[in-house]
Amino acid sequence: MDLSYQDIKFLPGVGPKKADILAKELGIRSVDDLLHHYPFKYVDRSRFYYLHEISEEMPFIQVKGKILRFEKVGEGHNQRLTAVFTDGKETIELVWFKGVKWVLDKYKAGIEYVIFGKPSLFNGRFNIVHPEVEIASKLPPPEQMGLQPYYNTSEKMKSNFLNSKAIQKIIFPLLQNIKTGIPETLPAFVLQKFALLNLTESLVNVHFPKNADMLNKARQRLKFEELFYIQLNILRQTKWRDLNYRGFVFGQIGHYFNTFFKDHLPFELTNAQKRVLREIRIDVASGRQMNRLLQGDVGSGKTLVALMAMLMAVDNGFQACIMAPTEILATQHFVSIKEFLCDLGLEIALLTGSTRPKARVELHEKLQNGEMNILIGTHALIEDTVQFKNLGLVVIDEQHRFGVEQRSKLWKKNQNPPHILVMTATPIPRTLAMTLYGDLSVSVIDELPPGRKPIQTYHYYNSKRQGLNQFIAKQVQVGRQVYVVYPLINESEKSDLQDLETGFQYLCEVFPNFKISRVHGKLKAAEKEHEMQKFVNGETQIMVATTVIEVGVNVPNASVMVIESAQRFGLSQLHQLRGRVGRGAEQSFCILLTDFKLSSDTRKRMEIMVRTNDGFEISEADLQLRGPGDLEGTQQSGLPFELKIANLARDGKMLEIARNASMEILEDDPTLEKPQNRILAQQLRKMKTNAINWGSIS
């Protein structure tokens, strides 16, 4: 029987009203949805405790005994009910602040109950607030109760009698009544190869495990299935793209590439850059459309690699473009690329929101007749009026700042899709790359150009501010520049974080002889540009800013990055901010300022930042500490799928196994038409996939 489409409102204990709440609050509409709403934790109910065994460290206790008496305290809204409960030797207080009348009607003194709840110490005595109370004779023996599931619920659900216990009571009889089993969703050969439980056993044991071993086996099977279908979906799209889209062939390395390589290269390429260029060269000559993700830490030379890839396109009679998320970054690319290609005779242009109408007319004309070789710009590139004659390569910088639809508009600028190179300076953990960008080939630049000194990072408490001011003064006096970054623009009543406006006034008073820029997100674009340009030109020595400077400001003379209230930022963001310095030959410094009172996670973040400059190590640590939903690039748009039980931070090994299994199946049967794979094709059709084909648009 197929449970997928059976409406939950027909289940005992649900009905139309509760079904509506479950749909709105948790997205549970069908029996299948309900069975895949997994518990978030389990509590061991396999034994009773004696009251004399209770300690504050115990998260929950289960005791058996009788209520001796009830006592009401207070009136009206301040009323509470207490009951003295005994296990025959000791006593404990049970406390209710709500539902007093209901409790008095339901529970009686002298009857044997099983009490379950969290013990709290108050005035030297233990109590349990709002305990679970059940008649002892109606419960199975404790050894049969085992691990009890706890489900995520919302406040609205709780107020409509849909707490964790209620969900448990809906799911338990449902699983008991499924006599014929739940239709299997993995082929028999996959279950056998990886020694996985069948789906019925897995669902029964993930909700009501017989023991810890069966729970572990159930979770392993369900995690594998979840990761396996995500990978199968991604890789099948990649296969489909390779079969359906022929890429432009850049068959020759010609005049422009060779002249640049021999006469204009600003420094010798690192081995990592050479390796990535070889990978790109193989892609663009293969006849398949390139879809490549280029990861490289801040300052690793990604732009130079992208430029050389664009010269491959130009040498073969194609146009190329690069899209950046901000006008500042686009302008920076334009200036540096113009400088690199100074006398090669190529037509290069910049298109942003600030480009004047007259200049646009000329630019559009040159694009359409093929005179324009390389176009650099912002979102303005995806406007319908921007038409290329022969677009062969699209480079997207800091790609996580663009939505899928925005990227797809560039891809559609040609009848045949151009080659795609997406770049990020935010190192992506391997497991996240395999899921978010699993359809892309991945290149990594993991070396810094020669002559760069590693940034020295220090964590100071606010009490060291005076010494820090002296250090800043010395750096400015020897001709260096300084960034000071704040988490907030204005002072907040709800927070004791440092704010930019207060900090700006303070720094003006401390350094009256220095010129200070101020940049934040509420400034108009022209004001922001003006302030940043003053810093870039060296007219100001200190830039006070929010995280608007996280991406796209390149000032080789800036040698100090001070991050105020550093506890407010995640690891990836701290690493991005730190990357604003260390771009010249001089020694650079990053100072993380915090209060003394910090959580253990925050202390770990500070320790990691001080210990390493390796962006990939930092991104892996960030994934472990915060999880995938909060990482750079995913918090804007969320993951393109929902993980119900697997965890990318903890299940990396299983993800690799699932990906390899998917690859093996698709190598043998790319269209999943063989009889043993029909179940896979059927499951993929049922998956809620994005309407846009991610695999074909980078």
Wavefront OBJ file of the C-alpha trace (Angstrom):
o trace
v 0.000 0.000 0.000
v 1.248 3.467 -0.862
v 1.044 5.807 2.114
v 2.348 8.860 0.294
v -0.983 10.474 -0.443
v -3.146 9.296 2.486
v -4.427 12.374 4.308
v -3.589 12.468 8.023
v -6.981 13.956 8.961
v -8.473 10.443 8.750
v -6.090 9.046 11.377
v -7.462 8.411 14.900
v -6.772 11.397 17.156
v -6.170 13.854 14.303
v -9.227 15.192 12.455
v -9.469 18.269 10.165
v -8.438 20.944 12.719
v -5.280 19.202 13.952
v -4.444 18.143 10.383
v -4.562 21.790 9.336
v -2.221 22.800 12.211
v 0.239 19.987 11.400
v 0.272 21.078 7.747
v 0.865 24.752 8.555
v 3.377 24.267 11.365
v 5.417 21.270 10.169
v 4.383 20.663 6.553
v 2.877 17.275 7.542
v -0.051 16.491 5.222
v 0.179 12.787 4.464
v 0.855 9.614 6.425
v 4.223 9.448 4.690
v 5.089 12.971 5.925
v 4.127 11.934 9.452
v 6.251 8.780 9.403
v 9.219 10.867 8.224
v 8.806 13.402 11.039
v 11.561 11.823 13.106
v 12.099 12.221 16.860
v 14.830 14.742 17.733
v 15.830 12.857 20.897
v 15.047 9.754 22.971
v 14.689 9.292 26.696
v 15.447 5.990 28.393
v 12.269 4.798 30.138
v 13.598 1.292 30.723
v 13.942 1.652 34.511
v 12.380 3.291 37.590
v 14.471 5.446 39.917
v 14.099 5.795 43.686
v 13.681 9.342 44.935
v 16.861 9.124 47.012
v 18.847 8.590 43.761
v 17.883 11.979 42.265
v 20.608 14.505 41.434
v 20.602 17.866 39.621
v 22.621 16.429 36.728
v 19.820 14.035 35.724
v 17.915 15.316 32.668
v 14.816 13.150 33.384
v 13.640 10.654 35.980
v 10.888 8.031 36.073
v 9.481 7.003 39.469
v 6.552 4.869 40.624
v 4.432 5.676 43.674
v 1.344 7.487 44.987
v 0.108 11.041 45.470
v -0.402 11.670 49.195
v -2.218 15.033 48.925
v -2.814 18.154 46.792
v -2.479 21.790 47.828
v -3.589 24.932 45.930
v -1.453 28.061 46.421
v -2.444 31.614 45.331
v -5.464 32.879 43.388
v -6.424 33.536 39.752
v -3.530 33.748 37.300
v -0.999 33.366 40.138
v -2.502 30.085 41.281
v -0.394 26.939 41.326
v -1.067 23.371 42.373
v 1.374 21.175 44.273
v 1.108 17.473 45.077
v 3.212 15.508 47.553
v 4.303 12.281 45.846
v 5.999 9.303 47.541
v 7.782 6.180 46.301
v 7.140 4.594 49.716
v 10.335 5.916 51.297
v 10.985 9.519 50.213
v 8.715 12.335 48.967
v 8.938 14.928 46.184
v 6.692 17.822 45.137
v 4.892 17.830 41.778
v 4.008 21.349 40.579
v 1.483 22.644 38.011
v 1.108 26.311 37.032
v -1.549 25.634 34.367
v -4.570 23.338 34.076
v -5.142 23.141 37.834
v -8.829 22.117 37.556
v -8.014 19.502 34.882
v -5.258 17.961 37.067
v -7.535 17.788 40.142
v -10.290 16.117 38.102
v -7.934 13.589 36.474
v -5.514 12.496 39.229
v -6.449 11.164 42.686
v -4.554 10.465 45.896
v -3.869 6.832 46.752
v -3.658 5.503 43.156
v -0.335 4.112 41.901
v 1.104 6.342 39.161
v 4.266 6.489 37.080
v 5.720 10.016 37.160
v 8.131 11.212 34.500
v 9.847 14.615 34.246
v 12.891 16.800 34.873
v 13.903 17.220 38.537
v 14.662 20.777 39.729
v 16.149 21.919 43.035
v 14.186 24.688 44.804
v 14.798 25.848 48.386
v 16.868 22.745 49.072
v 14.136 20.317 47.883
v 13.578 18.572 44.546
v 10.389 19.055 42.573
v 9.083 18.205 39.087
v 7.177 20.913 37.225
v 4.363 19.744 34.901
v 5.284 16.033 35.085
v 3.879 13.322 32.830
v 1.511 11.258 35.015
v 0.153 7.855 33.943
v -1.672 5.076 35.808
v 0.978 2.426 36.522
v -1.288 -0.549 35.719
v -1.922 0.763 32.173
v 1.772 0.931 31.225
v 3.922 -1.969 30.014
v 6.828 -3.049 32.235
v 9.729 -0.540 32.097
v 12.002 -2.953 30.220
v 9.422 -2.945 27.375
v 9.102 0.855 27.326
v 12.729 1.308 26.287
v 13.684 4.503 24.491
v 10.812 6.996 24.281
v 10.760 9.404 21.308
v 10.493 13.199 21.603
v 9.241 15.228 18.624
v 9.720 18.856 17.652
v 6.554 20.890 18.092
v 5.603 24.578 18.025
v 3.825 26.735 20.619
v 0.718 26.807 18.418
v 0.716 22.996 18.290
v 1.069 22.716 22.069
v -1.843 25.111 22.633
v -3.947 22.826 20.393
v -3.056 19.634 22.308
v -0.410 18.540 19.793
v 2.644 18.194 22.024
v 5.322 15.528 21.599
v 3.280 12.974 23.560
v 0.248 13.555 21.326
v 2.308 12.970 18.164
v 3.685 9.814 19.740
v 0.125 8.599 20.385
v -0.835 9.217 16.733
v 2.213 7.460 15.258
v 2.260 4.405 17.590
v -1.056 2.800 16.488
v -0.333 3.742 12.874
v 2.871 1.683 12.907
v 1.140 -1.144 14.789
v -1.565 -1.354 12.112
v 0.749 -1.515 9.108
v 0.598 -5.289 8.862
v 1.568 -5.661 5.217
v 4.635 -3.460 5.503
v 5.510 -0.115 3.986
v 6.479 -0.136 0.280
v 10.268 -0.310 -0.038
v 12.024 2.737 -1.493
v 15.470 1.226 -2.135
v 16.246 -1.657 -4.522
v 17.007 -5.044 -2.994
v 20.572 -5.008 -4.379
v 21.310 -1.723 -2.536
v 19.863 -3.041 0.761
v 21.940 -6.191 0.415
v 25.181 -4.473 -0.626
v 25.156 -2.052 2.329
v 23.456 -4.406 4.863
v 20.551 -1.998 5.450
v 17.287 -2.646 7.299
v 14.117 -2.634 5.207
v 11.958 0.511 5.347
v 9.232 -0.906 7.637
v 11.735 -2.045 10.262
v 13.592 1.252 9.988
v 10.517 3.430 10.524
v 9.244 1.291 13.416
v 12.629 1.430 15.155
v 13.338 5.103 14.535
v 10.053 6.005 16.260
v 9.875 3.239 18.879
v 13.270 1.525 19.063
v 13.487 -1.907 20.651
v 16.960 -0.990 21.883
v 19.880 1.342 21.141
v 21.354 -1.058 18.555
v 18.111 -1.187 16.530
v 17.784 2.595 16.742
v 21.287 2.979 15.333
v 20.574 0.561 12.449
v 17.298 2.352 11.646
v 18.951 5.765 11.620
v 21.807 4.493 9.426
v 19.362 3.163 6.829
v 17.251 6.350 6.770
v 20.308 8.619 6.617
v 21.761 6.594 3.762
v 18.514 6.789 1.798
v 18.233 10.548 2.282
v 21.811 11.255 1.150
v 21.678 8.649 -1.619
v 18.641 10.190 -3.340
v 20.060 13.726 -3.077
v 23.250 12.531 -4.782
v 21.398 10.391 -7.346
v 19.234 13.392 -8.262
v 22.232 15.743 -8.629
v 24.343 13.266 -10.603
v 21.490 12.237 -12.908
v 20.981 15.921 -13.788
v 24.690 16.171 -14.576
v 24.464 13.106 -16.835
v 21.400 14.612 -18.521
v 23.241 17.886 -19.071
v 26.253 16.122 -20.583
v 24.003 14.151 -22.946
v 21.844 17.114 -23.997
v 24.151 20.152 -24.062
v 27.146 20.259 -26.347
v 29.684 22.825 -25.216
v 31.558 25.256 -27.448
v 34.960 23.842 -28.346
v 37.871 26.135 -27.522
v 40.257 24.148 -29.701
v 43.284 26.410 -29.677
v 45.465 28.298 -27.248
v 46.212 31.345 -29.369
v 47.739 34.801 -29.632
v 46.064 36.549 -26.672
v 46.622 33.749 -24.147
v 50.221 33.139 -25.203
v 51.157 36.841 -25.346
v 49.646 37.430 -21.894
v 51.411 34.374 -20.476
v 54.803 35.376 -21.889
v 54.768 39.176 -21.509
v 52.072 40.313 -19.060
v 51.893 37.771 -16.249
v 52.304 39.852 -13.040
v 53.973 36.986 -11.161
v 54.766 33.338 -11.765
v 51.696 31.136 -11.437
v 51.537 28.868 -8.396
v 51.338 25.125 -8.980
v 47.693 25.257 -7.842
v 46.848 27.913 -10.464
v 48.582 25.865 -13.178
v 46.633 22.760 -12.135
v 43.290 24.608 -12.259
v 44.082 26.105 -15.685
v 44.815 22.581 -17.000
v 41.431 21.391 -15.634
v 39.640 24.312 -17.334
v 41.562 23.729 -20.575
v 40.469 20.064 -20.673
v 36.824 21.070 -20.011
v 36.554 23.747 -22.707
v 38.231 21.572 -25.343
v 36.100 18.482 -24.609
v 32.924 19.416 -26.499
v 30.945 19.273 -23.229
v 29.643 22.372 -21.480
v 31.926 23.263 -18.567
v 30.282 23.781 -15.190
v 33.155 24.322 -12.774
v 33.326 25.680 -9.234
v 36.618 27.414 -8.444
v 37.340 27.620 -4.732
v 40.247 29.627 -3.474
v 41.020 31.506 -0.314
v 41.070 35.293 -0.303
v 44.106 36.499 -2.294
v 44.897 33.103 -3.865
v 44.739 34.417 -7.452
v 41.325 33.232 -8.698
v 40.771 36.371 -10.797
v 43.986 35.777 -12.726
v 42.905 32.204 -13.521
v 39.452 33.475 -14.603
v 41.097 36.078 -16.866
v 43.257 33.436 -18.541
v 40.148 31.265 -19.071
v 38.449 34.289 -20.709
v 41.468 34.693 -23.012
v 40.955 31.068 -24.113
v 37.413 32.078 -25.165
v 38.622 35.194 -27.008
v 41.343 33.220 -28.821
v 38.596 30.980 -30.218
v 36.374 33.806 -31.456
v 34.051 33.981 -28.436
v 33.092 36.716 -25.990
v 33.437 36.372 -22.206
v 31.907 38.123 -19.228
v 32.425 38.266 -15.479
v 29.601 39.120 -13.069
v 30.390 40.410 -9.549
v 27.928 41.052 -6.687
v 28.860 44.688 -5.990
v 29.790 47.734 -8.051
v 33.013 48.105 -6.052
v 34.115 44.545 -6.827
v 33.100 44.827 -10.507
v 35.041 48.106 -10.817
v 38.052 46.497 -9.131
v 37.964 43.601 -11.609
v 37.670 46.058 -14.502
v 40.636 48.166 -13.353
v 42.904 45.181 -12.673
v 41.962 43.342 -15.908
v 42.484 46.529 -17.984
v 45.896 46.858 -16.324
v 46.775 43.205 -17.016
v 45.740 43.474 -20.692
v 46.981 47.036 -21.236
v 48.354 46.779 -24.787
v 46.823 43.553 -26.111
v 44.263 45.505 -28.143
v 41.198 43.864 -26.601
v 37.876 45.678 -26.173
v 36.949 45.530 -22.453
v 34.022 47.348 -20.813
v 32.356 47.816 -17.420
v 28.555 47.716 -17.034
v 26.945 48.609 -13.681
v 23.897 50.490 -12.458
v 25.961 53.675 -12.661
v 26.836 53.316 -16.355
v 25.399 56.342 -18.173
v 22.758 55.860 -20.918
v 25.017 57.201 -23.697
v 27.830 54.807 -22.755
v 25.310 51.933 -22.591
v 24.174 52.520 -26.194
v 27.748 52.233 -27.498
v 28.460 49.237 -25.249
v 25.320 47.344 -26.403
v 26.219 47.988 -30.043
v 29.755 46.619 -29.631
v 28.435 43.578 -27.733
v 25.969 42.724 -30.484
v 28.367 43.181 -33.392
v 31.125 41.221 -31.658
v 33.624 44.086 -31.214
v 33.402 43.772 -27.420
v 35.617 40.914 -26.194
v 35.205 41.004 -22.402
v 32.365 42.563 -20.402
v 32.651 43.024 -16.630
v 29.663 44.033 -14.529
v 27.119 43.572 -11.774
v 23.491 42.366 -11.941
v 23.202 44.824 -14.852
v 24.618 42.038 -17.081
v 21.416 40.001 -16.778
v 19.140 42.787 -18.075
v 17.230 41.789 -21.224
v 18.809 44.650 -23.199
v 22.276 43.109 -22.793
v 22.719 40.887 -25.869
v 25.980 39.195 -26.874
v 26.947 38.147 -30.377
v 28.747 35.000 -29.298
v 29.044 34.491 -25.518
v 31.373 31.553 -24.869
v 32.331 31.846 -21.184
v 30.542 33.227 -18.122
v 32.500 33.813 -14.902
v 30.451 34.442 -11.753
v 32.386 35.840 -8.780
v 31.235 35.277 -5.195
v 28.474 33.153 -6.707
v 26.608 32.605 -3.410
v 25.469 36.236 -3.586
v 23.416 35.539 -6.709
v 20.195 33.538 -6.837
v 19.768 30.580 -9.180
v 17.380 32.512 -11.439
v 19.827 35.404 -11.738
v 22.598 33.038 -12.808
v 20.303 31.259 -15.266
v 19.545 34.536 -17.079
v 23.218 34.851 -17.996
v 23.276 31.232 -19.132
v 20.397 31.971 -21.518
v 22.226 34.836 -23.268
v 23.181 32.343 -26.002
v 21.209 29.754 -27.936
v 23.837 27.209 -26.916
v 24.860 27.477 -23.257
v 28.260 29.082 -22.602
v 30.882 27.487 -20.392
v 30.359 28.406 -16.725
v 33.049 29.145 -14.132
v 31.715 30.071 -10.697
v 34.164 31.359 -8.087
v 34.023 31.670 -4.336
v 36.479 32.960 -1.751
v 34.397 31.254 0.935
v 35.965 27.803 1.237
v 33.165 25.242 1.236
v 33.430 22.080 3.344
v 33.704 18.972 1.185
v 30.362 17.507 2.313
v 28.549 20.778 1.620
v 30.219 21.113 -1.788
v 29.063 17.586 -2.680
v 25.459 18.500 -1.918
v 25.099 22.195 -2.772
v 27.407 22.019 -5.793
v 27.488 18.289 -6.441
v 26.692 18.809 -10.125
v 29.752 21.016 -10.638
v 33.348 19.947 -11.186
v 35.371 21.428 -8.317
v 38.778 23.096 -8.620
v 40.716 24.351 -5.614
v 43.521 26.917 -5.433
v 45.151 26.009 -2.144
v 48.374 28.055 -2.400
v 48.971 31.768 -1.906
v 51.132 33.667 -4.423
v 54.823 33.984 -3.439
v 55.781 36.912 -1.190
v 52.568 36.907 0.872
v 53.128 36.690 4.634
v 50.529 34.803 6.736
v 48.286 37.184 8.696
v 48.970 37.153 12.455
v 45.692 36.898 14.396
v 45.205 37.792 18.072
v 42.211 37.604 20.406
v 42.050 40.463 22.926
v 39.478 41.397 25.546
v 38.046 44.929 25.598
v 40.248 45.732 28.612
v 43.278 45.794 26.241
v 41.843 48.653 24.162
v 44.460 51.206 25.223
v 47.333 48.978 24.086
v 45.466 48.304 20.821
v 45.131 52.066 20.191
v 48.895 52.468 20.578
v 49.457 49.626 18.101
v 47.050 51.214 15.558
v 48.849 54.578 15.926
v 52.248 52.952 15.245
v 50.937 51.173 12.128
v 49.452 54.400 10.718
v 52.633 56.341 11.531
v 54.703 53.955 9.392
v 52.272 54.499 6.504
v 49.831 51.598 6.903
v 46.000 51.689 6.901
v 43.522 50.106 9.304
v 39.989 48.613 9.109
v 37.750 48.654 12.195
v 34.591 46.546 11.696
v 31.436 46.682 13.847
v 28.427 44.319 13.945
v 25.888 47.185 14.323
v 25.472 50.655 12.823
v 23.729 52.262 15.806
v 23.549 51.563 19.534
v 20.843 49.055 20.479
v 18.879 48.855 23.723
v 18.577 45.088 23.267
v 22.290 44.487 22.855
v 25.574 45.457 24.484
v 27.488 44.966 21.216
v 29.835 47.689 20.010
v 28.264 49.898 17.329
v 29.764 51.816 14.413
v 28.478 55.324 15.209
v 29.750 55.246 18.813
v 33.009 53.677 17.621
v 33.469 56.343 14.940
v 33.107 59.147 17.529
v 35.497 57.345 19.888
v 38.167 56.845 17.201
v 37.890 60.495 16.076
v 38.596 61.551 19.695
v 41.467 59.037 20.196
v 43.099 59.787 16.811
v 42.390 63.496 16.135
v 45.286 63.716 13.644
v 44.188 60.765 11.487
v 41.606 60.904 8.696
v 38.803 58.350 9.133
v 36.293 56.949 6.572
v 32.912 55.595 7.629
v 31.018 53.017 5.500
v 27.831 51.059 6.200
v 24.827 49.575 4.414
v 22.485 52.524 5.003
v 24.634 54.960 3.002
v 23.580 55.725 -0.562
v 25.639 53.869 -3.170
v 27.445 57.067 -4.283
v 28.353 58.022 -0.674
v 29.596 54.507 0.031
v 31.658 54.501 -3.159
v 33.132 57.940 -2.320
v 34.161 56.913 1.215
v 35.662 53.629 0.040
v 37.541 55.337 -2.778
v 39.128 57.762 -0.298
v 40.462 54.780 1.658
v 41.610 52.993 -1.521
v 43.469 56.155 -2.608
v 45.127 56.533 0.806
v 43.332 59.817 1.642
v 42.025 58.262 4.881
v 44.051 56.064 7.234
v 41.266 54.274 9.136
v 38.063 52.824 7.689
v 35.241 52.288 10.190
v 32.741 49.881 8.616
v 30.154 47.164 8.980
v 30.471 43.911 7.012
v 29.782 45.737 3.724
v 33.564 45.540 3.260
v 33.559 41.739 3.669
v 33.863 41.236 -0.089
v 35.380 43.400 -2.757
v 37.761 45.928 -1.180
v 41.357 45.440 -2.224
v 43.797 47.788 -0.479
v 47.299 46.232 -0.383
v 48.453 48.999 1.991
v 45.897 48.030 4.686
v 47.704 45.910 7.269
v 45.388 45.817 10.326
v 41.863 44.434 10.653
v 40.195 45.099 14.022
v 36.883 43.242 14.515
v 34.791 44.660 17.367
v 32.397 42.287 19.215
v 33.982 39.434 17.255
v 31.754 36.966 19.113
v 28.897 38.266 16.954
v 30.395 36.805 13.749
v 30.618 33.227 12.486
v 33.951 31.658 11.574
v 33.517 32.007 7.805
v 32.619 35.684 8.148
v 35.586 36.358 10.454
v 37.831 34.656 7.909
v 36.388 36.742 5.047
v 36.919 39.965 7.025
v 40.472 38.959 7.887
v 41.091 38.479 4.152
v 40.761 42.235 3.580
v 44.326 42.569 4.889
v 47.457 40.600 3.989
v 47.236 41.650 0.338
v 50.600 43.403 0.209
v 54.146 42.393 1.033
v 54.052 43.835 4.598
v 53.155 41.840 7.716
v 49.417 42.140 8.440
v 47.432 41.652 11.634
v 43.863 40.722 12.599
v 42.668 41.654 16.097
v 39.516 39.973 17.458
v 37.999 42.037 20.288
v 35.423 40.533 22.674
v 34.073 40.761 26.198
v 35.613 38.378 28.726
v 32.318 36.512 29.213
v 32.029 34.121 26.255
v 30.254 30.832 25.539
v 32.386 27.736 24.986
v 31.504 27.720 21.248
v 32.638 31.349 20.899
v 35.922 30.599 22.665
v 36.455 27.713 20.220
v 35.823 30.074 17.281
v 38.384 32.580 18.583
v 40.946 29.805 19.210
v 40.506 28.437 15.661
v 40.938 31.908 14.116
v 44.126 32.540 16.113
v 45.516 29.089 15.286
v 45.028 28.894 11.511
v 44.730 30.919 8.297
v 43.578 27.862 6.330
v 40.105 28.685 4.986
v 39.232 25.029 4.391
v 40.088 24.038 7.965
v 38.006 26.996 9.159
v 35.022 26.079 6.971
v 35.060 22.476 8.267
v 35.171 23.764 11.859
v 32.307 26.165 11.085
v 30.221 23.286 9.740
v 30.872 21.291 12.924
v 30.011 24.222 15.211
v 27.048 25.738 13.397
v 25.659 23.222 10.923
v 25.039 23.671 7.178
v 22.028 25.990 7.386
v 24.045 28.841 8.862
v 27.098 28.740 6.664
v 28.063 31.451 4.256
v 26.098 31.058 1.073
v 23.354 28.933 2.537
v 21.781 31.263 5.059
v 20.575 33.565 2.269
v 18.559 30.978 0.420
v 18.526 27.803 2.482
v 19.656 24.412 1.213
v 17.868 23.351 -2.000
v 16.628 20.273 -0.113
v 15.537 19.461 3.404
v 17.565 17.066 5.504
v 15.249 15.309 7.942
v 17.708 12.943 9.612
v 21.181 13.146 8.028
v 23.673 15.772 9.172
v 26.321 17.061 6.774
v 28.670 17.897 9.655
v 28.604 14.377 11.084
v 27.696 12.094 8.183
v 30.447 12.970 5.705
v 31.642 9.375 5.323
v 28.128 8.137 4.597
v 27.637 10.942 2.069
v 30.708 9.744 0.169
v 29.457 6.144 0.198
v 26.019 7.289 -1.039
v 27.596 9.408 -3.792
v 29.835 6.569 -4.966
v 26.860 4.177 -5.003
v 24.880 6.680 -7.112
v 27.786 7.114 -9.549
v 28.147 3.357 -9.967
v 24.443 2.921 -10.772
v 24.381 5.827 -13.258
v 27.566 4.662 -15.023
v 25.793 1.385 -15.741
v 22.310 2.863 -16.416
v 22.296 6.677 -16.985
v 18.530 6.856 -17.614
v 17.556 4.363 -14.846
v 15.548 2.218 -17.262
v 16.791 -1.221 -16.206
v 14.213 -3.278 -14.229
v 16.243 -3.265 -11.009
v 16.453 0.553 -11.135
v 12.786 1.338 -11.773
v 12.206 1.945 -8.078
v 14.959 4.612 -8.191
v 13.372 6.446 -11.136
v 9.998 6.272 -9.386
v 11.401 7.752 -6.145
v 13.175 10.569 -8.008
v 9.872 11.493 -9.687
v 8.262 11.733 -6.264
v 11.012 13.901 -4.810
v 10.101 17.535 -4.389
v 12.758 18.990 -6.683
v 13.240 22.597 -7.620
v 11.357 23.516 -10.774
v 14.572 25.031 -12.185
v 17.185 22.567 -13.395
v 20.074 23.401 -11.046
v 22.444 21.094 -12.868
v 22.288 22.981 -16.154
v 22.714 26.514 -14.845
v 25.660 26.178 -12.498
l 1 2 3 4 5 6 7 8 9 10 11 12 13 14 15 16 17 18 19 20 21 22 23 24 25 26 27 28 29 30 31 32 33 34 35 36 37 38 39 40 41 42 43 44 45 46 47 48 49 50 51 52 53 54 55 56 57 58 59 60 61 62 63 64 65 66 67 68 69 70 71 72 73 74 75 76 77 78 79 80 81 82 83 84 85 86 87 88 89 90 91 92 93 94 95 96 97 98 99 100 101 102 103 104 105 106 107 108 109 110 111 112 113 114 115 116 117 118 119 120 121 122 123 124 125 126 127 128 129 130 131 132 133 134 135 136 137 138 139 140 141 142 143 144 145 146 147 148 149 150 151 152 153 154 155 156 157 158 159 160 161 162 163 164 165 166 167 168 169 170 171 172 173 174 175 176 177 178 179 180 181 182 183 184 185 186 187 188 189 190 191 192 193 194 195 196 197 198 199 200 201 202 203 204 205 206 207 208 209 210 211 212 213 214 215 216 217 218 219 220 221 222 223 224 225 226 227 228 229 230 231 232 233 234 235 236 237 238 239 240 241 242 243 244 245 246 247 248 249 250 251 252 253 254 255 256 257 258 259 260 261 262 263 264 265 266 267 268 269 270 271 272 273 274 275 276 277 278 279 280 281 282 283 284 285 286 287 288 289 290 291 292 293 294 295 296 297 298 299 300 301 302 303 304 305 306 307 308 309 310 311 312 313 314 315 316 317 318 319 320 321 322 323 324 325 326 327 328 329 330 331 332 333 334 335 336 337 338 339 340 341 342 343 344 345 346 347 348 349 350 351 352 353 354 355 356 357 358 359 360 361 362 363 364 365 366 367 368 369 370 371 372 373 374 375 376 377 378 379 380 381 382 383 384 385 386 387 388 389 390 391 392 393 394 395 396 397 398 399 400 401 402 403 404 405 406 407 408 409 410 411 412 413 414 415 416 417 418 419 420 421 422 423 424 425 426 427 428 429 430 431 432 433 434 435 436 437 438 439 440 441 442 443 444 445 446 447 448 449 450 451 452 453 454 455 456 457 458 459 460 461 462 463 464 465 466 467 468 469 470 471 472 473 474 475 476 477 478 479 480 481 482 483 484 485 486 487 488 489 490 491 492 493 494 495 496 497 498 499 500 501 502 503 504 505 506 507 508 509 510 511 512 513 514 515 516 517 518 519 520 521 522 523 524 525 526 527 528 529 530 531 532 533 534 535 536 537 538 539 540 541 542 543 544 545 546 547 548 549 550 551 552 553 554 555 556 557 558 559 560 561 562 563 564 565 566 567 568 569 570 571 572 573 574 575 576 577 578 579 580 581 582 583 584 585 586 587 588 589 590 591 592 593 594 595 596 597 598 599 600 601 602 603 604 605 606 607 608 609 610 611 612 613 614 615 616 617 618 619 620 621 622 623 624 625 626 627 628 629 630 631 632 633 634 635 636 637 638 639 640 641 642 643 644 645 646 647 648 649 650 651 652 653 654 655 656 657 658 659 660 661 662 663 664 665 666 667 668 669 670 671 672 673 674 675 676 677 678 679 680 681 682 683 684 685 686 687 688 689 690 691 692 693 694 695 696 697 698
